[in-house]
Amino acid sequence: MTDVARKPDETLPPLVPESYLVLREGASWREIYRLPSNGELITLGRDPGNRIVLSDDRCSRTHCAIFYEQPAWLIRDLGSRNGTTVNGVLVNGSTPLAEGVVIRLGATELLFTGELSRPMDVVPNGSNSPTREATSAELAADTDSTTNPVILDRKSRPRFISESALADEAGGSVSLRETFATLYRLIVGMMSAGDTKQVCETLLGGLLPAIGADIGAVLLFPEDIQERTHPGNLRIVAYRAPEQSPYRRVSTKLSTAVLREGQAILARDLSNSGSPTEYGSLREIEATSVICAPVRREGHVHGVLHIYSRQANRQLDADALELTLAVGDHLATILDTLKQKESLTASLRRAEDQNKSLSQLLEIESDLVGDSRRMRELRDSIARVAVSDATVLIRGESGVGKELVSRAVHFNSKRREGPFVCVNCAALTETLLESELFGHEKGAFTGATERKAGKFEQADCGTLFLDEVGEMSPSIQTKFLRVLEGHCFERVGGHTSIHVDVRIVAATNRNLEAAVEKGDFRRDLLYRLQVIEIHVPQLAEHAEDVPLLARHLLDRACRRLGRPAMELTEDAIDKLRAYPWPGNVRELRNVVERAAVLHQGDLITAAELLFTPQIGPAAAKVEPASAEDGPVSLDELERRHILRTLETTNGNKRETARVLGINRSTLDRKLQKYDL
């Protein structure tokens, strides 16, 4: 075992994904072990010195080890007699554990998972076949026993809602006041939680110490489950136990009674009750008393609370039963309220998205400005392409408005109600781009602290726009091609196949045919992208549209800045017409917006139009900040220009960066450079 033991000074990973081992007993999953949050090595086997002790004669004394090394949990066999398998494959060396795999040690099977709410499937003994749900017959067989625990009390309603019962308390005892205070704190904490899991964890964190319990769990029925009297359909949402203690399900008989009758049950004398299958696991953790209470609302049971005590001198009593029943009823109400809130939030989000889509459509239609032949042809192409679902490749130089065209295609198509998702393939590294496109599972790589849906999933039933598609690496091209051809994909680090309904619109300013000849781009991918091509012309190719487009951009800039309307003089229009516009529409927008920010009057003349200094002969036309200052360096000119823009935008850095046509981070560096 020394080859897998950690060195004393070895640094543990800073973020270890929450993970569990779920032990199968009989025909159902029962015991749950939380793996160490610091990722330290644990061993499994028959010897009592192991972190997880297995009562299995076919297991070795120290059978295997499980430990965390970024980016995954690993398992290694420690020379066991019968070996260790993961999904039927013999473990040889350190083997990564993926979500949902089944580990077999001798006759013992454990499920590895990071999601307790996932279905706890079962596999027939000795079978390497895929997992399946336990049948009713199997679960019924598991509950067969000759002796039952002693049921001390049953409750249908907590006494707190009965006025006569409260009157019997003679002015309110200390015990009752404490119970009300505990109930109040629990309800306030649960109502402030953000999701179902947080609500349930808050409940357990407050209830267990209040009633002197050691172990507890909340089990709920999934929304799609219709049969709600069968304990096998319950899913574990949250559980709480002392360090190194597993959670074991309460007996199927008690759970069934609670689900069918809607009553909370308090039971004791578990050590002398039932068959080994039915109550053996509870005897192993030395549970002396158990409460099983319904989570119910309006006559329907939505789940159960399982609460255990292991202390003979502090067994659960009738007061604990009362409080647990009351908390269970409030839990159902809070979860129902949370569900309604989530539904309203989703409806509001859909309405906002629809409003945003309509606004974007209006903006797109107004931005496709121009009466030239080239612009009319472009609008006609968009209208013809939008009605189909074919893949579109948009070509054109940088700054011509390829994303604008892609949005016009989407918002004029039958997918307009669906999402429009953008990805710039040139802005991300290969690893990040793969995660961005296809998503990743929790723990798939360093920093993957939770599951993330990729852009393909986000764009389901909508359009995915891939800008700079020619910058994809060969490996990403291969995976992208498979999805483009209709195949399923998996998230990074995942094994679940995902199928989406997405229309692909790609854009590039590269010569993809030349990239194919060089081996930088896949020929078959190019063929798949070239189903329909749209060429967006350079601004110089429809220069007659420059005056109309410039006035449109100026009006929009004034509205955004909250400035009165401005006009371009004839000499300004002539200057704009004569310029070659190597930066296309993007450069025209920057020039016009810069003038709108820096000019104080209502007329913009040719002298106030400053073209981008570093582009060709236009640089020679840029005047010094002040003729009286004489010649100045480019750095000084840039410093003054940034300072003046900051003053005009009242110190708004985001607006300043937008007007200057640079990123916010670039602006911050320049401000530091010039000590502004």
N, C-alpha and C positions, 0 to 999 in steps of 0.2 A: 504493500500500500504506500510505500515511501515515494514511489514514482509519481503519485498524484497529489501527495500532501503539499500544502502551501508552505512556503518559507515564512518564518515569523515576520520578516520585514516586508513581505510582499504587499504591494498596494492593491487593495480591493477596488473593483470597478466603482466609479462614483454613482452610477445609476443602474440598479439591478431590477429587471422587470418583475412584477409581482407574479409568482407562479405557484402551482399546487400539484401535488400527487393525489389522485383519487383512487382508493383501494376498492377492488371488486370483491364482494362476498356473496356467495350463492349466485343468484341471478340478477343482482342489482349492485350499484355502486353505493358504498356506505361511508367509509372513513376518508377524511380529507386531511392531508398534511400540507401545511404552508411551508414552502422552501425558505431558507434563511434570507432575510432582506439584505444582508451584506454579501451574499453570494458565497459564503464559506462552504467548504467541503463537508458533506454528510455521508454516512455509510448506512447501508441497509443489509439486514441479515437476521439470523436467529439469535445471535449473541445479545444479551441484555445491554451490552455496552454500545450498541449501535444507536444512532439517532432515531432511526425507524426500525422497530423490532417486528419481525414477521413470524407468525406462528405457522410455519410451513416446513415440514420435514424434508422437502426436496430443495429447500434453500440452504446455502452454506452458512457457516457461522458469521462470516463477513463476506457478503455475496458481491456487492458492487458499491460504487461511489458515485455521487452526483455533485457537481460543482459548477460554478459560473466562471467563464472566461469570455470576455467580450468577443463577439456580440451575442453569445448564446449560452444556455445551460448545456452541460455535457454530462454523459454517463460513461463509466468505464467499468468493465468486469474486473474483479479482483481475484481471478483464478478460481472461480467457483466450480463446483463439481458438475452442475448441469447447465452452466452457461447463462447468459443474459441476452434477450432478444428485444428489438425495437420494431414494432409492426412486423414481426415474424423474421426479421433479419438479425443474424447473430452479431452481437457487439464485438468488434475487434479494434482495440485502441479506444481513443476518446471519440465518442459519437455525439453529434449535436442532437438536441431534442427539439422537434418542431411542435407547434400547436396541434393537440389532438392525437399524438402518437400513443400507442399502447405498449407499455414495458412489461415483459414477462420474466419473472424470476421463479424458477421451479414451477409450482402450480399457482403462483400469485400473479395477478395482473393489476397494473396501475396505469391510470390515464394521466398524461402530462398535459396541463392546461393553464392558461392565464386568465380564463374566463369561467368563473364558477357557474354562470347562468347558462352555459352551453348544455345541450342535451347530454346526459351521462349515459352514452350507449353502452351495450354489453356485447361480449363475444362469447360464443359457446366454448366450453372447456375444451382445450386441445385443438382449437380451430385457429387458423391464420386468416380466415375469411374476413371481409370488411365488417365493420361494426353494425349492429342493428339495435332497435329498441327492445327492451324486455317485454315479453308477452304477458298477458293477464294471468295465464296459467302458471308461468314461471314465478311471478310475484306472489301468487296465491300459495304456491308450494313453499315459498320462503317464509310465509307467515304461519305455517303449521306448527302448533305448539300445544302442549298438554296442560300447561299451567299459566295463568295470567298474573301480572303484578297486581298488588292491592291498590285499587282505585279509591282514594280517600274522599274525593270531592269532584263534583261537576258543577259548572256554572254556565247559564245561558245569558245572564245579564249581570254586569257589575253593579254592586249596591249603590255606587255613586249617583246613579240616575234615578234612584228611588227616594222620594221625599220622606216616606215613613221610616226607611232604614236610617237616613241621616238624622231624623228626629230622635231615634233611639240612642244616638251617640252622646246625649246629655251635654249639649253645649259645644261639642266638638272636642274629642280627645287629642292629645299630642300626636298619637299614632295617625289619626285621620288627617290632621293638619299637615303632617310630614308627607303622607301619601299624596294629598292634593298638591303640595309644593313640588314633589317629584314628578307627578303627572304634568303639571304646568310647565316645568323646565323641559321635560321630554317633548311636549307638543311644540313649544316655541323653537327648540332646536331642530325638530323634524321639519317644521314649516319653513325654516330658513335654508334647508338643504337644497341643492340645485338639481339633483336627479334621484332616480329610484334607489340606486346603490347607496348614495350618501344619506338618504332618509333612513334606510334600513340600518346602516352602520351607526348612525346617530342614536337610533332606538336601542340597539344592543349596548352601545357604550354607556347609556344612562340607566337602562333597566337592570342589567346584570348586577352591578354593585348595589343598586337600591334594594334588591330582594335577596342578596346573598348567593346568587348563582355563579357558577364557574364557566359554563359553556352555553352558548346560545346560537341560534341560526334563524334566519328568515327565509322561508321557501314560498315561492309564488308560482302560480300557473302562467305560462306564456299566453299572450293575447289570442293566439290561434288555436288553443286547446279547448275543445268543447266538453270533453269528459272530465268533470271536476270533482269526482268522488274517488279517484284512483291516485294514491300517493306517488306512484311511479311517474306521473305526469308533472310533478312539482319540480321546479328548478331552484337551486340555491342562489340567492341574490347576495347574501352577506352572512358571515359567521364570525364569532369571536370566541377565543379560547386562550388559556394560558400558554406561554411559550413552550414549544415542543409538544403540545397536546393536540391530537387530531380531533376533528369533529366527526361524530358518528350519528347517523340518522336515528331518530327515535323509532320505536317498533312500528311496523306497518299496521298492526292491529289498532294501536292507539291513534295513529294518523287517520286511518280509515274511519274510525268512530267519530273523530272530530269533524272530518270532512262531510260525513253523512248526516250527523246530528247537529252540527253547528255549535257544539258546546265545548268549553275549555275543560281539560281533564288534569287533575293532580294525582300522580301515582307514586308509590314507594315500594320497598321490598323487591327491588329488581334483581338482587343477587340470588334469590331463590325462585325466580320466575322464568318460565318459558324454556324453549329449546336453545341450544347453542347458536343456531342460525338467527333466531329471532331476537334474543337479548344478550348473546354472548359478548358482542362488542361493547355494550353498555356496562357489563360487569368488568370488562378489561379496564375501562377508565374509572371504575369504582363509583359509578353514578348511584347515589342513594335515593334520589327523588327526581321526578321529571314533571314538567308542565308542558302540555301540548295545547295551544290555544288557536282558535281560528282568526284569520284576517278576513273580516266580513263587512259587507255593506249592502243595505236594502235586501236582506234575506239571502244574499249570495255569498258563498265562501270563495275568496280569491287566493287563499294560501294559508299557511300555518306558521306559528312561532314554536320553536323547539327550545326549551330551557332546561338545563341540567344542573344539579348540585352534587358535588362529590364529598361533601362534608357531613359526616354522621351527626355532628353536634349542631349543625345549622341547616337542617333540611327545609325544603320549600314548604310553605304552609298556605292556609286559606287566604291570608292577606296577599301573599305573592301571587296566588291565582287570580284574585280580584284585579290587582294592578296590571298583570299581564293581559288579562282579557280586555280591560279598558284601553290599554295601549294598542292592542291588536285592532280594536274597532277604530281608534283614531288613525292608525296607520292606513287602513283601507280608505278612510275619508281623505287623508292627505294625499295618498297616491292618486285617488280619483281627481282631486283638485289639480295635482301636478300634471296629470294626463290632459285635463281640459286646458290648462295653461299652455302646455306644449302644442296642443291642437290649435289654439288661438294664435300662438306665436308663429306656427307654420302657415296658418291662413294669412296672417299679416305679412309674413315674409313673401308669400306668393303674390299678394296684392302689390307689395312694394316692388317686387321683381317685374311684375307685369307693367306697372307704372314706369319703372326704369326702362323697360324694353320699348314702350311706346315713345318715351322721351328720346331714347337713343335712335329709334327709327326716324323721328322727326329731325333730329340733328344730322343723321346720316344723309337723309334726303336733301336737307338744306346745304350740307357740305359738298355734295357732288355738284358743284357750281360750274357752269360753263355752257355756252350755246354753240361751241365749235363742233365740227363734224366728229372729231375724235371723242369728245365727251358724250355726244349723242350715241355714238357706237358703243361706248363703254356702258352707258345706262341700258341700252338694248341688250347687251350681252348679259348683264346682271339679271335682267328680267327673264331671259330665256333659261339661264342656268338655275335660277332660284327654284323653279317649279319642279326640278328633278331632285333626286337624292344622290346624284353621282359625285364622286370625288373631284375636287377643283384644285388646280394649281394656278396660283396668281403670280405672274412675273412682272418685274419692273425694278427700276433703280431705287436706291434708298431715298425715302422722303416723298415718293409719289402718292402714297396713300393706300398701300396694299391692305392694311388692316381695316381701313374704312370700307374698302370694296368687300372684304370678307364679311363684315358686319351687315352690309347691304344685302349680300346673298342670304345670310341667315334670317334677317328680319323680314325678308320678302318671301320666305319659304314656308312650307307647312310646319316646320319646326320652330317657328317664331315664339311659341309659348314655352319652348324648352330652353335650357341654359345655353349661353354662348361663352365658351371657356377659351382663354388665350394662353399659349405657352411660347416663350422665346427660346428656341433651341440653342441659340448662340450664347445665352446668358448664364448657362449652367454647365458644370462639369458632367462627365459621363455618368458618374454614380448618382449625382443629384438629379440629373435629367431622367434617369430610369425611375428613381423614386417619385419624381414629380409626375411622370406620365402614368405609371402603373401602380403607385402607392406602395406602402410597406407595412409589415406587421410589427407589433411591439417587440423590441429586442433584435430586429433584423440587422442592425448595425449600430455603431456608437452614436448615441444621441437619439435613437429611435425609442423614445419613452412611451409611446402609445401608437395604436394603429392609425394609419392615415390613408384615406381614400385618394387615389391618383386622379389626374385630370380626366382620364378616360371615364372613370366612374362618375365624376362630377358632371361630365357632359352627356350622360346617358339621356337619350331621347332629345338631344340637342345637337349642337355643332361644336367641334373642337378645331380651333385655329392654331396651326403650327407655323409660327413665323421663323424665318431663317432655317427652313427644314434642311437645307444643304449642309448645315453645320453638324448634323447628327453623326455620331461615331458609328463605325461598321456594326458593332454589336447591338447598339440601339436600333439601327436600321433593320437588322434581322428580326428582332422582336416586334418592332412596329409593323413590318411587312406581314407577319403572321396575323396580327390583329386586323390589319387592313383587308386581309383575305377572308375574314369572318371567323377566325379561330378564337378560342377563349385565351385568357392570360391569367397569370397569378401575380399577386403582390410580391414585392421583394421580401424574401424570407418566408413566404407563405406557400401553401399547398392546395388552397381552394381555388378551383377554376371559376373565373368570372367572365360573364358574357355581357356585352353592352350594345346598345343601339345608338351609334354615333355617326354623324356625317363628318368627314374630314375635309377641311379646307386648308391647304398649305400655301406658303408664300416663300419666295426666294429672290435675291438679286444676283445669284450666282449662275454661271453657265453650267447647268447640271450635266449636259451632254459631255462637256470637256472633263467634268469631274468623274463621269463614268469611264472615260478613256484612261484617265489617270489611276483608276481603281479606288477613288475616294468615295464613290457613290454607287450603290447597287443598281444595275441596269433594270432588274425586274421591279424594284421599288419605283424607279422613274416611270416605268410603263403603267404601274398601278396609280401613280399620282397624275399622270397625263390624260386621264379620261376626258376632262374638259380643261382647257387653258384659257385664262383671261390675261391679256397684256394691258397693263396700266401705262399710258404714255407719259413721257417726261413732260414737265411743264413747258419746256422749250418747243415741244411738238404741237402745242396748242396755245401759243403765246397770246393769241387774240383774246383768250379768256383771262389774262392777267389783270386788267383793270376791274372787271366784274368780281373776280375772286378776291382781289386786294380790298375792295370796298366791303365785301361781305366779311372778310376776316377783321377789318378795322371796326365794323359795327359790333361784331361779337366781342372783340377785345374791350371796347368801351363799356359794353354791358357788364362784362365780368369785373372790370375795374371800378364800376360805379361812376364812370366819367360821363360828361355830356357828349353828345354825338360829335364826331369830327369828320372833316372832309379832306380828300387828297386834291391838291391843286393840279392843274394841267401839267406843269413841269415835273411834279412828282410822278404822275402817271407815265409821262414820257420816259422818265428815268427807270421806272419799273419795267416798262416795255423793252427798253434797250438792254437790260441786264440778262445774261445767259441763263441764270438760275441753275447752277450745277447742283445745288441742294434741293431743287424742286419745290414742291408746295410747302414742305417743312421749313425751308429757308425763307420763303415768302412770308409765312406766318410769323416767324421770328422777327423779321425786319419790320413788319407792320406793327406787331405788338410792342416792339422796342420803341418805335416812334410814338405810339399811344401812351406809353408810360412816361417817356422823357419830355414830351411836348406839353406845354401849358395852355396853348391857345386852341382854337377850333379849326384851324387850317394847318395841314401838314405839307410843307414844301419839299422840294427835291433835296435841299441842303440838310433837312432833318431825317432823311432816310439813310441809315448807316448799314452798309452791307457787311457781311462777315469778313473781318480783316484778312484772315489767312487764306482766302480763296482768290486765287488768280489776280487779275488786274484790279479787281474791286478794292483791294487793300490800299491802293494808291489814292483812292477817292476819300478815304477816311480822314477827316480833319482833326487837328489837335483839339483838346478839350477847350482851350482858350488861345486865341491868336496872340494875346499879350504875353503868354507864358513862354512863347518860343518853342523850339523842338523839345519833345519829351520822349522818354523811352517807352517801349510797348508795355512794360510792367506798370509804369506810372499811368499810362493811358487806361490800362485795364483796371487799375486800382480806383481811378476817378470814376470810371464808368460803373463799376460795382457799387461804389459809394453813392452815386447819384441815383442808381436804380433802387438801392435800399431806402433812400430818403423818399423816393416817389411812392414806394409800396409801404411806407410807414414801418419799416423794419421787418416786414413779413418775409422771412427767408424762403419759405416754400414758393411764394409768388415771385420773389426775386429770381430764384433758380429757374422757374418756368419761363419768365420773360427773357432771361439771358440764354436760355436753351441749353442749360447744363443740369447735371444731377445735383441734388441737395448736398450729397457728400462732397462733390467737387467744389461747390460754393463754400462749404465749411473749411475745406483745405485752403482756398484762396483767401478767405477772411483771416485765417490764422497766419498765412504767408504775409499778408499786407498789414497785419496787426489792426484790423478793423473791428 
